[in-house]
Amino acid sequence: MDLQKISAIIIVKNAQNTLAACLNSLKEFGQIVLLDNESTDKTLTIAKDFQKTFPALRIESSPFIGFGALKNKALSYASHAWIFSIDADEVLEFSALRELENLEPQPHWVLYLPRKNLYRGEWIKACGWHPDFVGRIFNKNFTKFNDNLVHESLILPPGAQKIHLRSALRHHAYEGIDGLLEKCQRYSELYARQNPAKKGSMLRAIGGGGGLNSCGIIF
């Protein structure tokens, strides 16, 4: 797989603490699309500084229109058919680049990476936090994200084949309890808007029915 023919896409909001590491892990890709969601911290300054040495970084902006819609908007700016979607608080491990180079992907493949979720810098392997496979590499001519306000995911058309990689993403999920509670509250509000007929809860909202669904355990 030619890394230069992959566009990495990121949606960001106030990601000054993790963005530089995220961007640096993507330097071997042919393009990076960063869609900023009205950041008020140093996120855009960090992105523009990175752009000076990586001119293939495209910076766009948008108000919040839902996580799924934002990712599809970022997707529309990508110049390559193959897409790698990453969050601003994630870092792609170097070994993943070498693993991708050895693949000859088919258009109907959707590649899943195991995610190492970190809390205060520690890798959490219990509480349903590992393994946490996430679909992130795909051909935009084959699929895209759904339009969910929260817990967006790739649409898997008939014939889609899931390919699980060995190499991982490091996910700096939370630096402390304040960040965790803030995210729980934000996702609960979006979940309630998206599912007006269902009773919401923090755990359901932040977990989405799978993956990180035990945030209360780590208190």
Solvent accessible surface area in square Angstrom, and as a share of the most:
residue,aa,sasa,rsa
1,M,32,0.14
2,D,73,0.38
3,L,10,0.05
4,Q,102,0.45
5,K,128,0.54
6,I,1,0.00
7,S,0,0.00
8,A,0,0.00
9,I,3,0.02
10,I,1,0.01
11,I,23,0.11
12,V,5,0.03
13,K,102,0.43
14,N,68,0.35
15,A,13,0.10
16,Q,70,0.31
17,N,129,0.66
18,T,26,0.15
19,L,0,0.00
20,A,47,0.36
21,A,52,0.40
22,C,0,0.00
23,L,0,0.00
24,N,77,0.39
25,S,17,0.11
26,L,0,0.00
27,K,104,0.44
28,E,62,0.28
29,F,1,0.01
30,G,15,0.15
31,Q,18,0.08
32,I,0,0.00
33,V,0,0.00
34,L,0,0.00
35,L,1,0.00
36,D,3,0.01
37,N,9,0.05
38,E,99,0.44
39,S,21,0.13
40,T,122,0.71
41,D,48,0.25
42,K,135,0.57
43,T,0,0.00
44,L,57,0.28
45,T,79,0.46
46,I,38,0.19
47,A,0,0.00
48,K,108,0.46
49,D,74,0.38
50,F,19,0.08
51,Q,61,0.27
52,K,158,0.67
53,T,112,0.65
54,F,25,0.10
55,P,116,0.73
56,A,41,0.31
57,L,3,0.01
58,R,100,0.36
59,I,41,0.21
60,E,45,0.20
61,S,78,0.51
62,S,5,0.03
63,P,77,0.48
64,F,50,0.21
65,I,82,0.41
66,G,0,0.00
67,F,41,0.17
68,G,0,0.00
69,A,26,0.20
70,L,2,0.01
71,K,13,0.05
72,N,26,0.13
73,K,70,0.30
74,A,0,0.00
75,L,13,0.07
76,S,83,0.54
77,Y,45,0.17
78,A,8,0.06
79,S,80,0.52
80,H,47,0.21
81,A,35,0.27
82,W,35,0.12
83,I,0,0.00
84,F,0,0.00
85,S,1,0.01
86,I,2,0.01
87,D,37,0.19
88,A,9,0.07
89,D,36,0.19
90,E,0,0.00
91,V,11,0.06
92,L,5,0.03
93,E,29,0.13
94,F,134,0.56
95,S,57,0.37
96,A,0,0.00
97,L,8,0.04
98,R,77,0.28
99,E,19,0.08
100,L,0,0.00
101,E,78,0.35
102,N,127,0.65
103,L,35,0.17
104,E,146,0.65
105,P,27,0.17
106,Q,82,0.36
107,P,80,0.50
108,H,64,0.29
109,W,44,0.15
110,V,0,0.00
111,L,0,0.00
112,Y,29,0.11
113,L,0,0.00
114,P,15,0.09
115,R,28,0.10
116,K,51,0.21
117,N,0,0.00
118,L,21,0.10
119,Y,25,0.09
120,R,144,0.53
121,G,47,0.45
122,E,117,0.53
123,W,88,0.31
124,I,34,0.17
125,K,122,0.52
126,A,65,0.50
127,C,33,0.20
128,G,46,0.44
129,W,0,0.00
130,H,65,0.29
131,P,90,0.56
132,D,10,0.05
133,F,83,0.35
134,V,22,0.13
135,G,17,0.16
136,R,15,0.05
137,I,0,0.00
138,F,0,0.00
139,N,12,0.06
140,K,64,0.27
141,N,124,0.64
142,F,54,0.23
143,T,10,0.06
144,K,103,0.44
145,F,6,0.03
146,N,39,0.20
147,D,105,0.54
148,N,47,0.24
149,L,39,0.20
150,V,0,0.00
151,H,49,0.22
152,E,39,0.17
153,S,57,0.37
154,L,18,0.09
155,I,78,0.40
156,L,72,0.36
157,P,32,0.20
158,P,133,0.84
159,G,63,0.60
160,A,30,0.23
161,Q,82,0.36
162,K,103,0.43
163,I,34,0.17
164,H,101,0.45
165,L,7,0.03
166,R,200,0.73
167,S,13,0.08
168,A,4,0.03
169,L,0,0.00
170,R,86,0.31
171,H,6,0.02
172,H,51,0.23
173,A,12,0.09
174,Y,9,0.04
175,E,118,0.53
176,G,15,0.14
177,I,59,0.30
178,D,113,0.58
179,G,34,0.33
180,L,0,0.00
181,L,77,0.38
182,E,125,0.56
183,K,52,0.22
184,C,1,0.00
185,Q,90,0.40
186,R,89,0.33
187,Y,38,0.14
188,S,26,0.17
189,E,85,0.38
190,L,1,0.00
191,Y,18,0.07
192,A,54,0.42
193,R,150,0.55
194,Q,55,0.24
195,N,27,0.14
196,P,118,0.74
197,A,105,0.81
198,K,128,0.54
199,K,180,0.76
200,G,46,0.45
201,S,48,0.31
202,M,82,0.37
203,L,85,0.42
204,R,108,0.39
205,A,0,0.00
206,I,11,0.06
207,G,9,0.09
208,G,40,0.39
209,G,75,0.72
210,G,36,0.35
211,G,32,0.31
212,L,17,0.09
213,N,66,0.34
214,S,20,0.13
215,C,5,0.03
216,G,32,0.31
217,I,115,0.58
218,I,35,0.18
219,F,139,0.58
